[in-house]
Amino acid sequence: MFADNIVLRQPKNIHLGNNVIISEFCVLDARHDDEYQVITIGDDVMLSTNVMISCKNGCIKIGKNTGLSAQTIIHATNHCPVSLGDDVIIGPQSYISAGGNYHFDQLDVPIREQGINPDGGITLEDNIWLGAKVTVLGGVTMGSGSIGAAGAVINKSVAANTICGGVPAKVLKTRT
């Protein structure tokens, strides 16, 4: 189901499963210089209002039975992929960004011209829950059954069945 005011960039690079819902004002931007399956969305996925899935030479895969709440942004650049497993819940205004960090050592060269050190991407395994306004940075893997508390900035990998929170995120407890 497609709602009104959806933007699809490079639609030939977007692959949708069955029963996908894309709500109002969503943007799916599948720019890539040499890949064909840039954005892949599994069965029974819901993108709430104003979700942005943006690729610039990166790929994003979203597993089945996954929900992205309003105003969530997933960004993949610099050949660093983002992978969301099955049964993932992403709270509103969350930000998941893979690509890397700019080099900035040379003071006489603009930062944007110094290149990027790739971060390897992001993997959220199956059965993950991110609360509202969670940020997940590149290089992070969250193990199955993990939870990111509302407002967390997750900049390090998290083991399976772990609850983390804070800025930067720290382990709060383990689900046992």
C-alpha positions in Angstrom: 0.0 0.0 0.0 1.3 3.4 -1.0 0.0 6.5 0.7 0.1 10.1 -0.8 3.2 12.1 -1.3 5.8 9.4 -1.4 9.2 10.0 -3.2 11.0 7.2 -4.9 14.4 7.9 -6.3 15.9 5.3 -8.5 12.9 3.0 -8.2 14.5 0.3 -10.3 16.9 -0.3 -7.3 14.0 -0.7 -4.8 12.7 -4.2 -4.1 9.5 -4.7 -2.0 8.1 -7.8 -0.5 4.4 -8.6 0.0 2.1 -6.6 2.2 4.5 -3.6 2.5 2.9 -0.3 3.7 4.6 3.0 2.9 2.8 5.9 4.6 2.6 9.5 3.7 5.7 11.6 3.0 8.1 8.7 3.0 11.3 9.0 0.9 13.1 6.0 -0.5 16.3 7.1 -2.2 18.2 4.2 -3.8 21.2 5.9 -5.4 24.1 3.7 -6.1 26.8 3.7 -8.8 27.0 -0.1 -9.4 24.4 -2.1 -7.3 20.9 -3.1 -8.4 19.4 -4.2 -5.1 20.0 -1.1 -3.1 16.9 -1.0 -0.9 15.3 -4.4 -0.1 12.2 -4.5 2.0 10.8 -7.8 3.2 7.2 -9.0 3.6 4.8 -7.4 6.1 6.9 -4.2 6.7 5.4 -0.9 7.7 7.0 2.5 7.2 5.1 5.1 9.2 4.7 8.7 8.2 7.7 10.7 7.1 10.3 7.8 7.1 13.4 8.3 5.0 15.5 5.4 3.7 18.5 7.0 2.0 21.3 5.4 0.1 24.3 7.0 -1.5 26.5 4.1 -2.6 25.3 2.0 0.3 22.6 -0.7 0.6 19.8 -1.1 3.1 18.0 -4.4 3.7 14.9 -4.5 6.0 13.7 -8.0 7.1 10.1 -9.2 7.4 7.6 -8.1 10.0 9.5 -5.0 10.8 8.1 -1.6 11.7 9.7 1.8 11.3 7.9 4.5 13.3 7.3 8.1 12.2 10.2 10.4 11.2 12.8 7.6 11.4 15.9 7.9 9.1 18.1 5.1 7.9 21.1 6.2 5.9 23.8 4.1 4.2 26.7 5.6 2.3 30.3 4.9 1.3 29.6 1.2 0.5 28.7 0.5 4.2 25.4 -1.5 4.4 22.6 -1.3 6.9 20.8 -4.6 7.6 17.7 -4.9 9.8 16.6 -8.5 10.7 13.1 -9.8 11.0 10.7 -8.7 13.7 12.5 -5.4 14.4 10.7 -2.4 16.0 12.1 1.1 15.5 10.7 3.9 17.6 9.8 7.3 16.3 12.5 9.8 15.3 15.3 7.2 15.4 18.4 7.6 13.3 20.5 4.7 11.9 23.5 5.9 10.0 26.3 3.9 8.4 29.1 5.2 6.2 32.0 6.4 8.2 33.7 9.6 9.5 35.5 12.2 7.6 39.2 12.6 7.9 40.0 16.1 9.3 43.8 16.1 9.9 44.7 18.7 7.2 43.8 22.2 8.3 44.5 23.6 4.8 42.1 21.3 3.0 38.3 21.4 3.5 37.0 18.5 5.5 34.7 17.3 2.8 37.7 16.9 0.5 39.8 14.7 2.9 37.9 11.5 2.3 36.0 9.2 4.6 37.1 6.3 6.7 34.4 3.6 6.2 32.8 2.2 9.3 31.7 -1.2 8.0 28.0 -0.7 8.3 25.3 -1.6 10.8 23.6 -4.9 11.6 20.5 -5.1 13.7 19.8 -8.8 14.1 16.3 -10.3 14.6 13.8 -9.2 17.3 15.4 -5.8 18.1 13.5 -3.0 19.8 14.7 0.6 19.6 12.8 3.1 21.6 12.0 6.7 20.5 14.9 8.9 19.3 17.6 6.2 19.4 20.7 6.8 17.3 22.7 3.8 16.0 26.1 4.7 14.5 28.2 2.9 11.9 30.2 -0.2 12.9 27.6 -1.4 15.4 26.0 -4.9 15.5 23.1 -5.4 17.9 22.5 -9.1 18.7 19.1 -10.7 18.5 16.7 -9.8 21.3 18.5 -6.6 22.2 16.8 -3.3 23.2 18.0 0.2 22.9 16.3 2.5 25.5 14.7 5.8 24.3 17.2 8.5 23.5 20.2 6.1 23.5 23.2 6.7 21.3 24.5 3.3 20.4 28.1 3.6 19.2 29.4 0.1 20.2 28.2 -3.4 19.4 25.6 -4.9 21.8 25.4 -8.6 22.7 22.2 -10.6 22.2 19.4 -10.1 24.7 21.1 -6.9 26.1 19.3 -3.8 27.2 21.4 -0.6 26.7 20.7 3.1 27.2 22.3 6.4 27.7 24.7 8.7 25.8 26.8 6.9 24.9 24.9 3.7 25.5 26.0 1.4 28.2 24.7 -2.0 29.1 21.8 -1.6 31.6 20.9 -5.3 32.0 20.6 -8.6 30.3 17.3 -10.3 29.3 17.4 -13.7 30.9 
